[in-house]
């Protein structure tokens, strides 16, 4: 069985673009670019290309944290706000205005199609 990194590198060597690889594997194009960039850096810094290939493919990916995430507790206040929004959402859905409710509450992110 091949790792994600091996599949990405093999596909790239076969001439596929980063965008095509990301579509086929259903992963972010940034992830594809990260794996390819790490592989190229390992090949350049390795004493021999064969050593670079094997050491780079057997190593776990390195993730860079931009900022530590703060944990949010689910309090009674948050639960009641969620319940209130869900109730309003049901009313709005019946009128065909599900997404507008989120904008009224100040939500600026994207919405999924699953519940709206």
Secondary structure, 3 states (H helix, E strand, C coil): CCCHHHHHHHHHHCCCCHHHHHHHHCCCHHHHHHHHHHHHHHHHHCCCHHHHHHHHHCCCCCCCCCCCCCCCCCCHHHHHHHHHHHHHHHHHHHHCCHHHHHHHCCCCCCCCCCCC
